[in-house]
């Protein structure tokens, strides 16, 4: 009877050790990926109940509903929100609008939502995000930070002017003036990006107000 009990204990211990090693290997793969979803965790062998336990134990960080990150990944914690947004909307999504203006230090007020540039047919009811749907090339004038993509200073200004009805013309014009006066960009660079995006005519109406 004692022998049987000991044998059972050893068997359970072996299962737990094997399970632990399997989990560690899965965590290592998720660490390399950085941002991941519940479905991706499943593919790596971590089911939702276990994912929940790992999150409560601090082995995994939940950024948004259904989106997670390994705490030891290369992603800087300050980039979690932008990274999650680009993961949520896909590889062609880009952080832009008010969020990009704040990121580049062209406005002081912290945005209440994350503004994301997405393809024209893409929509979302998620209240965390504000989508700017466009048909423009998502690769033009972009800063790629690996885990997220964001419009550079010039594109941020151009699209702020383009979407001034949503962002506010005063905010967009002031941001353009600030960027130019601080030497962050020039009228020529802004104009060049506007041409590449097919928005040259759109921003020309603002030139007189910007260069006062």
Residue pairs with C-beta under 8 A, 6 or more apart in sequence:
22 45
23 45
23 46
23 50
23 54
26 41
26 44
26 45
26 46
27 46
27 54
27 59
27 60
27 70
29 44
30 36
30 40
30 41
30 44
30 46
30 60
30 68
30 70
31 70
31 72
31 73
32 73
33 40
33 70
33 73
34 69
34 70
34 73
34 74
34 75
34 83
34 147
35 63
35 67
35 68
35 69
35 73
35 75
35 83
35 84
35 87
35 147
36 67
36 68
36 69
36 70
37 66
37 67
37 68
37 87
38 48
38 51
38 66
38 68
41 47
41 48
41 51
41 68
42 48
46 54
51 60
51 68
54 60
55 61
55 62
55 68
58 71
59 71
60 68
60 69
60 70
60 71
61 68
61 69
61 70
61 71
61 80
62 68
63 69
63 80
63 81
63 83
63 84
64 84
64 88
64 128
67 84
67 87
67 88
69 75
69 80
69 83
69 84
74 146
74 147
75 83
75 147
79 145
79 147
79 148
81 114
82 95
82 99
82 114
82 145
82 147
82 148
82 150
83 147
83 148
85 93
85 95
85 114
85 116
85 128
85 129
85 148
86 93
86 94
86 95
86 116
86 147
86 148
86 149
88 124
88 126
88 129
89 116
89 118
89 122
89 124
89 129
89 131
90 118
90 122
92 118
92 119
92 138
93 116
93 117
93 118
93 122
93 138
93 149
94 116
94 117
94 138
94 142
94 149
94 150
94 151
95 103
95 114
95 115
95 116
95 117
95 148
95 149
95 150
95 151
96 115
96 116
96 117
96 132
96 150
96 151
96 155
96 156
96 159
97 115
97 116
97 117
97 130
97 132
97 156
97 159
97 160
97 163
97 166
97 167
98 107
98 111
98 113
98 115
98 130
98 167
98 171
99 111
99 113
99 114
99 115
99 116
99 150
100 115
100 150
100 151
100 156
101 107
101 156
101 160
101 167
101 171
101 175
102 108
102 109
102 110
102 111
103 150
104 153
104 156
104 179
104 184
106 153
106 156
106 157
106 175
106 178
106 179
107 171
107 174
107 175
113 127
113 128
113 129
113 130
114 128
114 129
114 130
115 129
115 130
115 131
115 132
116 129
116 130
116 131
116 132
117 131
117 132
117 134
117 138
117 151
117 159
118 124
118 131
118 132
118 133
118 134
119 133
119 134
119 135
119 138
120 133
120 134
120 135
121 133
122 131
122 133
123 131
123 133
124 131
132 159
132 163
132 166
134 159
136 197
136 198
136 199
137 196
137 197
138 149
140 155
140 193
140 196
140 197
141 151
141 152
141 154
141 155
141 158
141 193
141 196
141 197
142 149
142 150
142 151
142 152
142 155
143 149
143 150
143 151
143 152
151 159
152 193
153 179
153 184
153 185
154 185
154 189
154 190
154 192
154 193
155 193
155 197
156 175
157 172
157 175
157 176
157 179
157 185
157 190
158 190
158 193
158 194
158 197
158 199
158 203
159 197
159 199
160 167
160 171
160 172
160 175
160 176
161 169
161 172
161 173
161 176
161 199
161 202
161 203
161 206
162 199
162 202
162 203
164 172
164 206
169 206
172 206
173 206
173 209
173 210
176 190
176 206
176 210
177 210
177 212
178 184
179 185
180 186
180 187
180 190
180 210
180 211
187 207
187 210
187 211
190 203
191 200
191 203
194 200
194 202
194 203
